[in-house]
Amino acid sequence: MMERMRGIVLVAGAALVLAVFVSLAHAAYQDLGGPGGATAEASRAAMQALDLSPALFVENKGQWDESVRYGFDGKGVRVSFTDAGPVFQMLRTTGDRENHQTEQAVFSATFAGARRVRPTALEPSSTKMSYYIGNDRARWRPDVPSYQKMLYKGLYEGVDLYTWGKRSGLKYEFHLAPGADWWQIVVRYDGIEGLSIDEKGALHVRTALGEMVDEAPVVYQEAAGRRTEVASRFRLVGERSYGFEIMGAIDSSLPLVLDPTLAWGSFLGGCIDDYGYGIACDSAGNVWVAGHTSSPDFPVVDGFSTFRHGGGDAFVARISPSGTLDWASYLGGCQDDPAFGIACDSAGNAWVTGSTISPDFPVTAGAFGPDYNGGRDAFVARISPGGSLDWASYLVLGHGWHDVFEGFFCR
């Protein structure tokens, strides 16, 4: 038996809210019962805007394997920075919301003949990440710091490796001290299918999911504020390793920079659709949206949960009055957890409701419904104005029933 509890989210200026929502290109539903008039073009526009956001490198505070020092989640890729070098997990999702699968390719980059160096983070970001993984509070990690640049210092004698970039791709640069030997730099990929160099000098890294491309390197020196480029190219060192070759003249009394650009977004394609079911407006004029996503690369911004846990999670997003996505998070456990309704109270908290079949939904201490009842349970969660998960609970009406709560009033 299905017990449905229906409510209406009342917000001031609903017409304005909807106009902003559509203009911000988020997939929306016209009512709580099914899909409305959102356009695929609008959704793509939002994702394209997010791809331009800076890359953030998050410190490992126990949310990942201990070998990982820092992690980066980009568009269809996760990069783990370890003492041996970066590890790439590429993702591609195919199918639709009801019938889909996620493929992955995992490979690593190491540096032949290099020292084993612990990576360090530079340029602290104001963004904090929080990880509420399942319902085991011992595994939760709130307020984890993030940074905008990574450094492997002293990787080779006189050679440092810097990494930064955007969500859609990373840049890396080898910085060489005056007189340092550039020929010693050799990067080896383990877990790939092969390497090749095209007629434009770009390096193609073949994986099980497609190609990742390193643009032809730019090598330069600077003196007195003037940059001088030096002719250079990639060179293959066996089937899975590469280095650099410098053909132009260099000044051994000056530092040298080797500057390729790494791109992976071209072959990954789109991910599963994201469905918005609820919309509300807070007293500051922000628009809050709640819904359901099966996408592993949903655009999380400062979220308390930064990756999808089950086949489909709830998502919650906040859009500023100026039209920017300034906060977004997954919410859910190991199974399916759609959110159907959202409302804001006078203190600026967002209240989210929906249904879950996850036995590890992240309920918090003091919840009136701490235990999963079986079947499909309703849930209620409160998110603070600052974007933290303050409170969450199962809402069970009766043993063996399916409980779906689709909205409520909020004062």
C-alpha positions, 0 to 999 in steps of 0.5 A: 500500500502506498501512503502519500502525504501531499503538501504545498510549498508556499513562498513569496514571489513564486512567479519571480522564483520560477522565472529565475529558476528557468533562466538559470537553466535547471531541469524543473518539474511544473508540479510534484507529479512529473516532468514539466517544461524544462529544456535540455538546452537550459540544463546544458547551459548550467553545466557549461557555466559550472565547467568554468569554475576553478578546480578545488583540491580537497584534503583527505581527513579520513573520507578516502583511503589513507594513500590519498593526500588530496582529491579533485572531482572534475567533470566525469573524473576523480583525481587522487594525489598520492605520494607516488603520483596522481591516480585518475578514475574516469567515469562515463554514464550511459542510458537513461534514468531508469536503465543506466550503467556507469563505466570507469577506467582507472589509471595512474601516472608515476615519474620514472627515476623521481623521488617519492614526494608527498604532495602539498596544497597551495592557495587555500580556498574559502570553500569547505567540503563536508562528507556525511557518508551514510549514517555512521557519524564516525565516518562524517567529516565536516568542514574539510579544507580545499585548495586551488593548486597542488605541488610535488616539490623536488620531484627530480633534482631542481624540478617541481610539478604544479597542478591547477585548472578548472572542473573540465580540465587540469593544467600541470607545469614542470618548473625547472631551476636554472641548469636543471636537466629537463631530459630526466623528466619521464611520465609513465602511465599504468593502466592505459592502453597506449600513447601516441602523438598526433600531427599537431604535437598533442599527446593522446592517452588511450584508455578503456573509455576513450582518449585523454589529450595533452595539448602540445607543450609550451616551453618558456623562460622569463627574464625582466618581465619578458617571456621567451618561448623555446621550441619543444615537443613530446617524445615517447619513451616506450609504449606507456611513457613520455618525456619532453624534447627541447630543440631551441636554445635555452639560457641555463642561468634562467628557470625553465617552465614546461607547460602542457594542458590536460583535457578529458571532457571531450570523450566522456559525453553527457550523464544521466538526467537531473530532475527538479521536483521542488522549489522555494525562496528564502528571505534573502532572495535565494532560490532553493531547488530539490530533486533527484539525480543519477549523475555521478558528476552532478555540479556539487558546490561546497556541498556536505556530500560531494559524490553520489552514494547510490543508484540515485540521490536527492540533490539540493541546490541554492541559486543566488539572486544574481543568478549564480549557483552558489551551493549544491549537494547530494543527499542520500545513502546507498540506494535510491533517495529522491527529494520531492519537496523543499521549503524555507523557514524564517531563519533561512533554513531549507527543509527537504522531504522525499523518500528513500530505500537506503538503510544508511540514509544520513540521519542525525543525532536526536532524529525522531525516526533513526531507523529504516523501516523497510520498503520505501520510507519518507525522510525529512532533512534540514539544511542550514543557511551555511549549507550544512546538514543540521538534522535528518530523520526517517519519517515512518507512518506504519510498518510495511507501508511505503511512505512518500512525503512530497512537501510541507508548509514552513514558517 
